[in-house]
Amino acid sequence: YGFNMKLALVNPGRMGLETQSMSPPFGLMYLAGYVRKYMKEVEIRIIDRIAGQNVEEELLNFQPDIVGITGVTEHIPEAYKIALFVKKNLKAKVIMGGIHASSLPLEASKYADCVVVGEAEKTFLDLLSKKRLPKIVQGEYVKDIDEIPPPAYDLLDIEKYICSEEKDSPSNLWDLPNVRIGWLMTSRGCPYRCIYCYNSKRTFPIRFHSVKRVI
């Protein structure tokens, strides 16, 4: 394929937590799909601790040039540990994003080479071509989200996320006998501004996929 860059996208999860939401990491999947559309020379892997992957081992085996790490507040301690692991054991640059890093970019910048605040697709693509990364950068949102390629389901072992009572899995949180549950995103953003939520200070508008795209 002529790859000249390796990109690892990491969902840190939290060690020792047996019952976690097993929704696929859509943020990373959309990011992978977007980068892959515009940069054919990048080899991308998604590494998800919640799906049972050993993040550190996978990173060592893959030897990426760039490591993108996301994380909600619940998982941010693990995200920071992974960032420090990368700094100690790899030559890769660390780019961090997600809700927590967007809320507290100065904190996140202590662990990452670059922090993306807000939506990342367009900005992340630009960062991959830069030799010097800015410490904190404001993400540029995509106005028409139909322009974003479908999430990269092919980079996951999707069976790890399908809910079914037939198998012993952390995803059995729905209590629906013999029903397999998948996920589909039809919009981006939230109409509410709960005071305890990052969305209360959002600067990006709510956007919806077209009916054609959803179908």
Disulfide bonds with the S-S distance in Angstrom:
none
